[in-house]
């Protein structure tokens, strides 16, 4: 499931607004670099790493998983994603 499909569902589960427009990768790279520099100086947690942006960009359209094989061969049953998100937010 691509992030653009997951974000609206996460918004419904959390009650938080969904981002309205994508950020350019150049800006994300800059934010990652500034976050890492900020961490080096202040020792606060890094919110977004430069490496994370690289992975997000590289895997954007490649991370597609299908449950059909595990369902057919193993009889696995998956919960609906919305139910899972609601339970995650509740914890």
C-alpha positions in Angstrom: 0.0 0.0 0.0 1.6 3.3 -1.0 1.9 6.0 1.5 -0.5 8.3 -0.4 -3.2 5.6 0.3 -2.2 5.0 3.9 -2.0 8.6 5.0 -5.8 9.4 4.7 -6.5 6.2 6.7 -4.0 7.3 9.4 -5.7 10.7 9.4 -9.1 9.1 10.1 -7.7 6.9 12.8 -5.8 9.7 14.6 -8.1 12.6 13.9 -5.1 14.6 12.6 -5.3 16.3 9.3 -3.7 14.7 6.2 -0.9 16.6 4.5 -2.4 18.4 1.5 0.6 18.4 -0.8 3.8 16.4 -1.2 7.1 18.0 -0.3 9.9 18.0 -2.8 12.7 15.6 -2.1 15.2 18.4 -2.2 13.5 20.0 0.8 13.2 16.7 2.6 17.0 16.1 2.1 17.6 19.5 3.5 15.4 18.9 6.5 17.1 15.6 7.2 20.6 17.2 7.0 19.5 20.1 9.3 17.9 17.6 11.8 21.1 15.5 11.9 23.2 18.7 12.5 20.8 19.8 15.2 21.1 16.4 16.9 24.9 16.6 16.8 24.8 20.0 18.6 21.9 19.5 21.0 21.7 15.7 21.4 18.0 15.8 20.8 16.3 13.0 18.9 16.5 13.1 15.1 13.0 13.4 13.6 14.1 12.8 10.0 17.4 11.5 8.8 19.0 12.1 5.4 19.2 8.3 5.0 15.5 7.9 5.6 14.7 10.3 2.8 17.0 8.3 0.5 15.2 5.0 1.4 11.8 6.6 1.0 12.7 7.9 -2.5 14.3 4.6 -3.6 11.4 2.4 -2.3 8.5 4.7 -3.2 7.0 2.5 -5.9 8.9 -0.7 -5.2 7.4 -1.7 -1.8 4.3 -3.5 -3.0 3.2 -6.6 -1.1 0.4 -9.0 -1.9 -1.3 -11.2 0.7 -2.9 -13.5 -1.8 -0.2 -16.2 -1.8 -0.1 -16.5 2.0 -3.8 -16.5 2.1 -4.1 -19.2 -0.5 -1.2 -21.4 0.6 -1.3 -21.0 4.3 -4.9 -19.9 5.0 -3.7 -16.7 6.7 -6.4 -14.2 7.4 -5.5 -10.5 7.8 -7.4 -7.9 9.7 -8.6 -4.8 7.8 -6.0 -2.1 7.8 -8.3 0.5 9.4 -9.0 -1.8 12.3 -5.3 -2.3 12.8 -4.7 1.4 12.7 -7.4 2.2 15.2 -6.0 -0.4 17.6 -2.5 1.0 17.2 -3.7 4.5 17.9 -5.7 3.3 21.0 -2.5 1.8 22.6 
